[in-house]
């Protein structure tokens, strides 16, 4: 059995791998939160979250850790198509999980199903990346540790998808990303511990690209793009959180416009009864004053005229009846 070294460059590769995993998960959680709250562009934010978590949080972390991986007495090369396929696999399975749980009413069943698919997909990415590694040694795996690594991947995926649904606020998102980074890194090194290498003196020299020729440019470009996007999204998130209290205080202290009370609604008034028309007056009867009685047949009515006479200024009026 050949000796395997996971930390050929010391602690720099595992620490850097963990840092990039946290960075990718942090960016992915923020993109997922934007997609959860977005009225438009929800699909774009979820795709961005899948690229950040699957591409940077998982795939970049995996191959940064692989930079420190060596087998004593064996040369290691990487198959370029399989390496790129493993990156696409990681992003696709994370995207499937995100779209399964990010719906108006997510359920526990959808969370478990999405986490299982994502976790098994992450395991597929890991072991596809390991298969893309070519060497003169014969590689075997411990079935128990492989199973354990897949269980860790599934549990970590369920927790990660739950974080994309529930975590709010920048500090809480950072804490969730730290936990996700621990889970992803733990899954990787558990799977690497399951690997054993044996000498094969009849093996042909491996073909493919060297680690520094292939992985270093891919990792470098991915890391720079991820950091720039993370800084942009994080600054926007912090500005939004700081703007909310200011908006609340402004709305509290802003004078409200005075409004006049609405006048009472007009009430329905019963119509006044219309009096019957007065009977016609006889000829020669005055039309002003109180109505005169109508004479009956054979009845004689005498009419008198009353006048008020004034004998001087300040005197009482005197009534004159004719």
C-alpha positions in Angstrom: 0.0 0.0 0.0 1.3 3.4 -0.9 1.4 6.4 1.4 -1.3 9.1 0.8 -0.7 12.7 1.8 -3.7 15.0 2.1 -1.7 18.1 3.3 1.4 18.2 1.1 1.5 22.0 1.4 0.6 22.0 5.1 -2.6 23.5 6.4 -2.8 26.1 3.6 -4.9 23.9 1.3 -7.5 22.7 3.9 -7.9 26.2 5.3 -8.2 27.8 1.9 -10.6 25.1 0.8 -12.8 25.7 3.8 -12.7 29.5 3.3 -13.8 29.1 -0.3 -16.6 26.7 0.7 -17.9 29.2 3.2 -17.6 32.0 0.6 -19.5 30.1 -2.0 -22.2 29.0 0.5 -22.5 32.6 1.8 -23.0 34.0 -1.7 -25.5 31.2 -2.5 -27.5 31.8 0.6 -27.8 35.5 -0.2 -28.8 34.8 -3.8 -31.4 32.3 -2.6 -32.8 34.9 -0.2 -33.0 37.4 -3.0 -34.8 34.9 -5.1 -37.2 34.1 -2.2 -38.2 37.7 -1.8 -38.0 38.8 -5.5 -41.1 39.7 -7.4 -39.3 39.3 -10.7 -36.1 37.5 -11.6 -36.6 34.6 -9.1 -35.3 32.0 -11.5 -32.1 34.0 -12.2 -31.3 34.4 -8.4 -31.8 30.6 -7.8 -29.5 29.8 -10.8 -27.0 32.1 -9.3 -27.4 30.4 -5.9 -26.8 27.0 -7.5 -23.6 28.2 -9.3 -22.3 29.8 -6.1 -23.0 26.8 -3.8 -22.4 24.0 -6.3 -19.6 25.7 -8.2 -17.6 27.5 -5.5 -18.9 26.1 -2.2 -18.5 22.5 -3.3 -16.5 22.0 -6.5 -13.8 24.7 -6.0 -13.4 23.6 -2.3 -12.9 20.0 -3.5 -10.2 20.8 -6.0 -8.4 23.3 -3.7 -8.1 20.4 -1.2 -6.9 18.1 -4.1 -4.0 20.5 -4.7 -2.5 19.2 -1.5 -3.2 15.6 -2.3 -0.3 13.4 -3.4 0.5 9.7 -3.6 4.0 8.7 -2.7 5.8 7.3 -5.7 3.0 8.0 -8.2 2.4 10.8 -10.6 -1.1 12.4 -10.7 -2.8 13.9 -13.7 -6.4 15.0 -14.3 -8.8 14.2 -17.1 -10.1 17.6 -18.3 -13.6 16.5 -19.6 -14.4 14.5 -16.4 -13.1 17.4 -14.2 -15.4 19.9 -16.0 -18.3 17.4 -15.9 -17.9 17.1 -12.1 -18.3 20.9 -11.8 -21.4 20.9 -14.0 -22.8 18.0 -11.9 -22.4 19.9 -8.7 -24.2 23.0 -10.0 -27.0 21.1 -11.6 -27.9 18.9 -8.5 -27.8 22.0 -6.2 -30.1 23.8 -8.6 -32.5 20.9 -8.7 -32.7 20.9 -4.9 -33.2 24.7 -4.8 -36.0 24.6 -7.3 -37.7 21.7 -5.4 -37.9 23.6 -2.1 -38.2 27.2 -3.2 -41.9 27.3 -3.9 -44.8 29.1 -2.3 -45.5 26.4 0.2 -42.5 24.2 0.8 -43.2 20.9 2.6 -41.0 18.6 4.6 -41.3 16.0 1.9 -40.0 18.3 -0.7 -37.1 19.4 1.6 -36.1 15.8 2.3 -36.4 14.8 -1.4 -34.5 17.8 -2.6 -31.8 17.3 0.1 -31.4 13.6 -0.9 -31.1 14.3 -4.6 -28.6 17.1 -3.9 -26.6 15.1 -1.4 -26.3 12.1 -3.7 -25.4 14.5 -6.5 -22.7 16.0 -4.4 -21.3 12.6 -3.7 -21.4 11.8 -7.4 -19.5 15.0 -8.1 -16.9 14.0 -5.5 -16.2 10.5 -6.8 -16.4 11.7 -10.4 -13.7 14.1 -9.6 -11.7 11.4 -8.0 -12.2 9.2 -11.0 -10.9 12.1 -13.2 -7.6 11.8 -11.2 -5.3 9.5 -13.1 -2.2 7.9 -11.7 0.1 4.9 -11.9 -1.4 3.6 -8.7 -4.4 1.3 -8.3 -7.1 3.0 -6.2 -9.7 1.3 -4.0 -12.2 2.6 -1.5 -13.6 1.5 1.9 -17.3 0.9 1.5 -18.1 2.0 5.0 -16.5 5.3 4.8 -17.9 5.9 1.3 -21.4 5.3 2.7 -20.7 7.6 5.6 -19.5 10.4 3.3 -22.8 10.0 1.3 -24.8 10.2 4.5 -22.9 13.4 5.5 -23.6 14.8 2.0 -27.3 14.2 2.2 -27.7 15.6 5.7 -25.6 18.6 4.8 -27.7 19.2 1.7 -31.0 19.0 3.7 -29.6 21.5 6.2 -28.3 23.8 3.4 -31.7 23.8 1.6 -33.4 24.5 4.9 -31.1 27.5 5.4 -32.0 28.8 2.0 -35.7 28.9 3.2 -35.4 30.2 6.7 -32.2 32.2 7.2 -32.7 36.0 7.2 -30.2 38.8 7.9 -26.5 39.1 7.1 -25.1 37.8 10.4 -27.4 34.8 10.4 -26.4 34.0 6.8 -22.7 34.1 7.7 -23.4 31.7 10.6 -25.3 29.3 8.2 -22.5 29.5 5.7 -19.9 28.6 8.3 -21.9 25.5 9.3 -22.3 24.5 5.6 -18.6 24.9 5.0 -17.9 22.5 7.9 -20.3 20.0 6.5 -18.9 20.2 2.9 -15.3 20.0 4.0 -16.1 17.2 6.4 -17.8 15.2 3.7 -14.8 15.7 1.4 -12.1 14.5 3.8 -14.3 11.6 4.9 -14.5 10.5 1.3 -10.8 11.0 0.9 -10.1 8.9 4.0 -11.9 6.0 2.3 -9.3 6.0 -0.5 -6.4 3.5 -0.6 -3.6 3.3 -3.2 -1.6 0.3 -4.2 1.4 0.1 -6.5 0.9 -1.0 -10.0 4.2 -1.5 -11.8 2.6 -2.4 -15.1 0.5 0.8 -15.4 1.2 3.1 -18.2 2.1 6.7 -17.5 -1.1 8.7 -16.8 -2.4 11.1 -19.4 -4.1 14.4 -18.8 -3.3 17.8 -17.3 -1.2 18.5 -14.2 -2.9 19.9 -11.1 -1.2 23.3 -11.4 -1.8 23.5 -15.2 -5.6 22.8 -15.0 -6.8 23.4 -11.5 -4.9 26.5 -10.5 -6.4 28.7 -13.4 -9.9 27.4 -12.9 -9.8 27.8 -9.2 -8.2 31.3 -9.4 -10.8 32.7 -11.9 -13.7 31.1 -10.0 -12.5 32.5 -6.7 -12.0 36.0 -8.0 -15.4 36.2 -9.6 -17.1 34.7 -6.5 -15.4 37.2 -4.2 -16.4 40.2 -6.4 -20.0 39.1 -6.7 -20.1 38.4 -2.9 -18.8 41.8 -2.0 -21.4 43.5 -4.3 -24.3 41.4 -3.0 -23.2 41.8 0.6 -22.9 45.6 0.4 -26.3 45.8 -1.1 -27.7 43.6 1.6 -26.2 45.7 4.4 -27.4 48.9 2.8 -30.9 47.5 2.7 -30.8 46.4 6.4 -29.6 49.9 7.4 -32.2 51.6 5.3 -35.1 49.8 6.9 -34.7 51.4 10.4 -34.3 54.8 8.8 -37.4 54.4 6.8 -39.3 53.3 9.9 -38.2 56.3 11.9 -38.9 58.7 9.1 -42.4 57.3 8.7 -43.0 57.6 12.5 -41.9 61.3 12.7 -43.3 62.5 9.5 -46.4 64.7 10.1 -49.5 63.1 8.8 -51.8 65.2 6.7 -54.9 66.6 8.4 -58.1 65.3 7.1 -61.5 66.7 7.7 -64.1 64.3 9.0 -66.6 63.2 6.4 -69.9 65.0 6.7 -72.8 62.8 8.0 -74.7 61.0 5.3 -77.9 62.8 4.5 -80.9 61.1 6.1 -84.0 60.4 4.2 -86.8 62.8 5.0 -90.4 61.8 4.7 -92.2 63.8 2.0 -94.6 66.4 3.4 -98.2 65.7 2.7 -99.6 67.9 0.0 -102.8 69.8 1.1 -105.8 69.4 -1.1 -106.5 72.3 -3.4 -108.7 75.1 -1.9 -112.2 75.5 -3.4 -112.7 78.3 -5.9 -113.7 81.7 -4.4 -117.0 83.3 -5.4 -116.9 86.4 -7.6 -116.0 89.6 -5.9 -114.3 88.0 -2.9 -110.8 89.2 -2.1 -108.0 86.8 -2.9 -105.8 87.9 0.0 -106.0 86.9 3.6 -108.0 84.0 5.1 -110.2 82.1 2.7 -113.9 83.2 2.9 -116.6 80.7 3.6 -118.6 79.4 0.6 -122.3 80.4 1.0 -124.9 77.6 1.0 -128.0 77.9 -1.2 -130.4 80.4 0.2 -127.8 81.7 2.8 -126.8 85.4 2.9 -123.4 86.4 3.9 -122.4 89.9 5.0 -118.9 91.1 4.4 -117.2 93.7 6.7 -114.0 95.5 6.2 -111.6 96.2 9.1 -109.0 99.0 8.9 -106.4 100.3 11.4 -106.3 104.1 11.7 -103.4 106.0 13.4 -104.2 109.4 14.9 -100.6 110.5 15.5 -97.1 109.4 16.0 -96.8 107.1 19.0 -100.6 106.7 19.4 -102.2 103.3 19.6 -103.9 102.2 16.4 -107.7 102.3 16.2 -109.7 99.7 14.4 -112.5 100.8 12.1 -115.1 98.3 11.1 -117.5 99.1 8.1 
